[in-house]
Amino acid sequence: SSDSSTSRREYRVGQYVVDLVSFEQLVLPMLRNVNHGSDAEKKICVIDEIGKMELFSQAFIQAVRQTLTGSGTVVLGTIPIPKGKPLDLVEEIRSRKDVKVFNVS
């Protein structure tokens, strides 16, 4: 039996392996930085992208939700077009009243 505290799960999307630890170490401090500070201060946050790979991280999902609900932040993000199994956070974002989706081809 493997000890879950020492074994690391491998996350894959197609042929790609997702390094979740490195992803979170890079992205989460940036999102926390956007989410802290004055709501009077208008901010723009660019997130490229919110897709299958990124959604392996529960902390990323929470941080994105927090960023979207922050009144002082405008988010410019990319989400995949609907195909196959729906991605919960992507569909949640797509259906928000305060989100405008543009299809770019």
WOTA-V579305 format. One line per field, one symbol per residue. ss: DSSP state (a for helix, b for strand, c for the rest). Layout:
ss = ???
//
This chain:
ss = ccccccccccbbbccbbbcaaaaaaaaaaaaaaaacccccccbbbbbbbbcccaaacaaaaaaaaaaaacccbbbbbbbccccccccaaaaaaaccccccccccc
//
